[in-house]
Amino acid sequence: MSFDLLTTVENGGCSAKIPAAILEKTLMNLIRVKDPNILVDIDTHDDAGVYKINNDLAIIFTTDFFPPICSDPYEFGEIAAANSLSDVYAMGGEPFLALNIAMFPATVIPLDAYVQILEGAASIAKKANTIIIGGHTIDDNPPKFGLAVIGRVHPERVITNAGLKPGDKLILSKPLGTGVIIAGKKLNLVSQTAYNEALIWMKTLNKEGATIMQANNVTGATDITGFGLLGHTLKMAKASKVDIEINSRDIPIINEAYQLVDNGCIPCAAFKNMEYIQGSIDFNSCDYNLKMILTDAQTSGGLLMGVKESNVSNVLNSLIRSGFSYSKVIGEVIGAGEGRIYIK
């Protein structure tokens, strides 16, 4: 049996991120580099940086790594790679090069587990037509793993989190609840079926989502990871200078996640995310369990995209045909604003 990586961590996956409020304050006063070829930098807290090479090519550069989010090393490698690649897809790009970033305690965990992590990542990179050409490893406990990724996109086809327009419908391509499910796994409160479903979604590339967004001229999108659905939606709303309405009854949720929250199984990252968003969200009559799922830290989550109403049916049908069976319209951009979100 493989070494159980979940025994090494309290907070794994994207729930290990520094809280959004602290991160924003940290980045606020950093010196900005001025270069006319920088198309996207940290100003809008977007998914990745974008640099224009010429009139036909821009590169998307990103990195992501985290502690284990699952028990099996091979699956951890798969999920970490899919998550790292997702930032390129969220911006409408095509990843093609990557480096491994690894921290592994070689004297504490069998080295074979590290080999399995690398093999899992390589399998996902192959599906993404991305070449891993090297990497860097240090001795550290608990283990962490991820990728530095370079993608490509046409300079005029970059999709950013600042591109939402009034009237856009918001489509989410994957269900929520992975953070809750993993917490339930650690406590032996979740079924193997629900745990396996969470793993499948975390290992699923957002590759087809990027293709569908480009085919339908989507201009605003992000992927849902450590700051939860509402944290990332709020960042989009602020960057786009719009207000958003979310219909909580339409949120797709992995089976058993709602009941786990009802039973008190709530990861600490959800409370950190709630602290960040609470001054900008009107929850109205949204029930407590849904609030916590809306702030649950996701790992390798789905794409949240703003779609023109005339393209909604085509986008939804294309996503569902591509295997994103939970894809739904979960809200809309209700107008220009300072970044408030209304839940109904």
N, C-alpha and C positions, 0 to 999 in steps of 0.2 A: 504494500500500500504506500502511496506517495506521502511525503511529509505534509502535515496539515498546516498550511501557512496562516490560517485564521488564528491559530494559537499564539502567534507572535505579535498581534496588534490589538489595540483597543479601537482605533479609528483607521479604517483602511479606505482605499479608493479615493474618490474626490471629496469625501467627507473630511479628509485630512488637510484640506486647504486652510490657509489663514482666513479668518472671518472677513467677509467682504468690506465691512465698515473700516476695519483696521487697514486692510490692503489699500483702500481708496485714499486714506489719509497718508499712508506711506508713499504712494505714488504721486501725490498732489504736487509736491515741491521738487520733484526730480527735474534736473536740467534737460530740456528738450533739444535734440539734435535737429538742426535745420538743413533740409536737403530737398530740392524740388521733386526728386524721384520717390520720396517717401509718400505712398498713397494712404497708408493706414499705420498709425503708431498707437501709443498708449492713451492718447487723449480721450478716446471714447470707450476704453476698456473692452476693445473688440477681442475676437477669438485668436487673432494672430497678427503679426506685422506683415505689411505688403510693400514691396519695393519694385519700382518700374525699371526694367532693364532696357527696353526699347518700346517702340510704338505698338508692337505686337505681343510683348511678353512682360509679365510681372511675376515675381516670385513671392510665394507665401511662406513665411518662416515661423515655426512654432515649436514649442517643447512642452511636454507634460510627463510627469512621473509621480508615483504614489506608492504607499504601502499596500500589502495584499488586500484584495477585496473578496477573495474566495479561498477555498481550501486547497485546491489542486494547482500545483505550480504551472503546468502546461496551460491550464485555463486562465491563470493569472497573466501569463505572457500574452495570451490572445486578447484578453480584455484591455490590458494596458496599452497594447499596440492599437487596437481599434479606437480607444479613447484618444490617443495621441494623434492619430490620423484624422479624427473627426473635426478638429479645428480647421483643417484645410478644406474639408467638404463643406463646412458651415459657411465658408466664404466663396463657395462656388468653384473651388479649385480642384486640381488633380495632383495628388501627392506622387512623387517619383523617387525621392532619395530620403534616407533616414540613417540615424546613428542610434545605437543602444545607449541608454543611460541607466547604470545599475549600481545599486548598493547592496552588498550581500555579505553576511557573516559566515565566511567559509569554515570557521572552526566551530560554529554552533549548529548550522543546518547542513545536511548532506549536500555535497557539491553537485550531486546528480539533480537535485531540485533546481539549481541554477541553470543547468543544461536544459531542463524541461521548460523553464521560463523562456529561455532564448529560442527554443524550438517552437513554442507556442506563438511568440511574436513573429517569427519568420513565416509561419503558416498564414497569419493574417496579412502580413506585408505582401506575400505572394498574391493573395486574392486582390489586393489593392494595386497590383502592378508597381510596387514600390521596392526598391533595392536597398537593403540594409548593408552599408559599406564599411561598418566599423562600429566603434563605441568606446566607452570608458567605464571601468568598474573600480569601486573602492570598497574596502571592508567596513561594513556598518550594520548595526542591528537596531531595529528590525529591518528586513530587506525592503528595498524600494526598486521600482522598475518603470521605465517608460522609454519614449523615443524623442529625439529631436528630428523634425520633419521639414523637408522643403517640398513645396508644391508649386504648380504653375497655373496661371490664369491670364486671360487677355486683360490688359489694364482697364478697358472700358466695361469689363464683365465682372468686376469684383463685387461680391455681395457682402454688405456690412451690417452691423447691428444698428447703424444709424440711418438705414434706408427705408424704414416704415413710412407709409403714407396714410393720411386719413381715408377711411373706407376700406382699407385692407382687412381681409379676414385672416385670423391667425390659425394656422394648421400645425398640430403637433403630431410627429410621426412615430413615436414610441410611447408606451405606457409608463406611468410613474410608479414608484414604489420600490426601486432596487435597494435603496438605503435601508428601508424598513425590513425588507425581506432578508438582507444579510444580517441585520441585527437579530432578527428572529432565528436565523440559522445558528448564530453563536449561542443562543439561549435554548436551542432545541425546541423552539415553539412553532416552527414552520414545516410544512410538508416538503418532502423531496421534490414533489411535482412543482410546487410554487418556486422553490429554490432553483430548480433546473430551468424554469421559464425565465427567471431573472438573469441567469447566466447566458441563456440564448440571446436575450435582447442586448446584454452588455457586449457580447461578442459580435453582434451584427454591425457591419460597416454601414456608415451613412453615405456610401458611394452613390447608390441609386438616387438618394434624395438630392444630392448635388446636381446630378444630371437632370433630374426633373425640374429643379429650380431654374437652371439655366434655360431649359427648353420653354419655360413659361415666364421668362423675364422677371423673375423674383428679384427684388432689389434689397430687401431687408430680411435677415435671418440670423440665428445663433444656434448653438447646440446647448442642451440642458445638462449641466454637470453639477459641480459642487455647491453652487449657490441656490440650487433648487429651481423649480419652474418660476416662482415669483421673483426670486433674486435676479435671474437672467432676464426675465421679462421687464423688470424695473430698469435694468441697465439699458435694454433696448429702448424703452420709453423715454428715458432721459437723453440718450444719444440721439434719438430721432426727434425729440421735442414734441412728443405726442402723449395723449392719454389713451388708456386701454381699458376695455371691459372684458372680463373673463367669466364664462359661464361654468361654474364649478360642477354642475350636473353633467357636463359633457366631457369632463376630464377622464381619459382612459387610465385605468389603474390595474396593475398586476393582481391576479387573484390572491386573496388572503392578506394583502397589504392593509386594507381598511380595517379588517378585524384585528390585526396585530396592533395597530394604533389604538383601537378601542380597548384592547387589553393592556395598554400602557407601554407597549414596545415602541419607543420613540427614540431614535438616535439623537445624540447631543447636537449634531450639526444642524438639525432642524430648528432648534431653539436659537442657535447663533444666527441662522438665516432669518428667523422671525424678528430678531432684534434689529437686523439691518433694514428690513423692509417696512416695519410697522408704522413708521411715520408717513409713508407714501401710499398705503393701502387702505381702502374702505372695504371691510369684509362683509358688511351688511349682515345677513342671516346665515352666512356660511357656517356649517357646523364645525366643531373643534377638530374632529378627526380629519376632515378634508383640509382644514387649515394646515395641519402638520404634514399631510401628504404633499400639499402645494409647496411647502418649504423643505421637504425631504431632499437631502443631497443625493443627486444621481451620479452614477458613474457610467461613462460612455452612453449617455442618454440620447434622446431623439433630437431632431431638428425642429425648431420653432420658426416658422416662416410666415411672412406677411404676403398674402396673395390677393391680387385683384379679384373682385367678386366674379368677374366674367371667366376667370381661369380656375375657380375653385373646384368645379366638378372634374376637370381634366387632371388637376394636381392630385386630388384625392383618389381618383380611379387609377392613376399611374402608380401612386405609392402603394395602394392595396395590391395591385397586380405584381408589384416588385417584392411583396412579402411583408410590407408594413401594415399588417391587418388591423392594428389599433388606430390608425390615422384618423383624426377627426378635426373638425373646426371647433376650436375651444373658446373663441372670442373674436374681438375686432378692435381696430383702431377707431376710436370714436371722434377724434379731432385733434387739432394742434393743442399743445399744452406743455406743462413743465414736468411731466412724467408721473402722473398719478394712475393708479390701477384700481378699478372698481370690480368687486366680485359680486356676482349675483347667483 
